[in-house]
Amino acid sequence: MKELMKGVFILPGDTNIGLITKDGYGLMIDSYREKSARDVIKFAFNNGIEIKGVITTHAHVDHFGGHDFLFEKGVEIISSPIEEAVVKYPILGTMGMSHGVYPLSFLQNEHFLADKPVPVDRVLEQGEHELFGIRFELFDLPGHTLGQIGVLFKDAFFIADSLFCPKRMASHKVPFHKCIERELDTLDFLEKTNYRLYVPSHGDPMTKYELDKMIDLNRKIIQEIEVEILEFLDRPRELFQIYDYIFEKRNMHPPNGSLYFLLQNTILSYLSHLERKGDITTNAYDRKLYWQRNTNRKG
């Protein structure tokens, strides 16, 4: 465990696990896997800290994969209202990756589906809270998921997957977000904040200056992908053609079905965003659905 400031710790890893403490009590922020949850519990025990709860920033399995272990240890499971459903019923999240149907077998793995459903003990909305003597504030950070939240404790802001850092960008050349416009709103919100330290779930803690550079990078990537899609839709295209074009344009080679579906969902979120903005239209004929840039849009 690494201490960032008094009472604020992280367990660095593929997914950073946060721990905020006061007067011998602690709240975890996400759990990643059972092993990481065990490591935090062990650290807390050795330092006279009792873990009372775990705050779920969002319901992706790399963030709540250790919750079932914590629940069995009597740790309170805490979530936002929207993410609660997936924590309690993980199959719903995996169905979202599988076009809403019961997941294909290759999506039912440790990267996309939690081992067990976990009851949620407490659902918290955005705002200030105090639990077990620990005062903190939750902020809605939608985009990556609809119910994603960030946790502010003292002057450290745990910002979950609200942005992607360069190392993450290298492996996710089209950053995964469920709703692009809400992601852009979240980036605007983060830009207006000013705290001593920002802790992303994937990557190193950042200063405000470093955060602003990451915000600019994330905006730039989103804008580039929008332009690439619009340029390709100069005439009617089928969905698989759009996927193939972006895969080639971004030099992406999905090595398996799981990542192929992840990238499909990601690109579809951009198409949904552009369609709702009126930049592109759809038209069904000859038993096919076609997408095209909206040439009639004014401005």
Summary of the structure (lengths in Angstrom):
residues: 299
radius of gyration: 20.1
end to end distance: 52.7
largest distance: 68.3
contacts: 992
relative contact order: 0.11
helix: 39%
strand: 24%
